[in-house]
Amino acid sequence: MALLLISTFTASASIAGLSFPAIKPSNNSSSSDASKILDSIGDFVKFTNYGVSSRDNNLTSIGFPAELSMSSLPNPQMLISVMAPQGKSSTASLANINKTLIGTNLTYTSIAGKPMNYTITADSIKSVQPFAYNGERAWKVRVGEGMAWDLIMDSTGTKILKTDQLFQT
């Protein structure tokens, strides 16, 4: 899939011809996973339409991590984050992410249904990765261990766009 996308990039200025709308999930039991993959591919297409046609992007500078081997299909979000052009002010964005998140409370419910708060500390921010969200450059921030959340933040690192709780209560 990665080679297909790269060859498409070098062959034309748009990847809109990848026939994204024609792909449909075929098994109802995995339709949720298939929908997530299709949504990710759609976001990737929207995200890269401008980036690919922009004269500022050098497609030969894309570096793939070692875990993207040709013998397996990469996770769509990994593919998107690798292919996403890096922002010019990622250092400022990372500082903004820390400033925005540290001290923020995430509310969840206990097993008894009682609202609980988790306060984000500097140590609870586990990872920050480039991410494409609704076709725009963003950051995916993993917070906590065991009781963990994925927070999607805007490209400047000042606004939480989406919160995904990764544990069951």
Buried (B, 14 or more C-beta within 10 A) or exposed (E): EBEEBBEBBEEEEBBBEBEBEEEEBEEEEEEEEBEEBBEBBBBBBBBBBEBBEEEEBEEEEBEBEEEBEEEEEBEBBBBBBBBBBEBEEBEEBBEBBBEBBBEBEBEBEEEEEEEBEBEBEEEBBEEBBBBBBEBBBBBBBBBBEEBBBBBBBBBBBEEBBEEEBEEEE
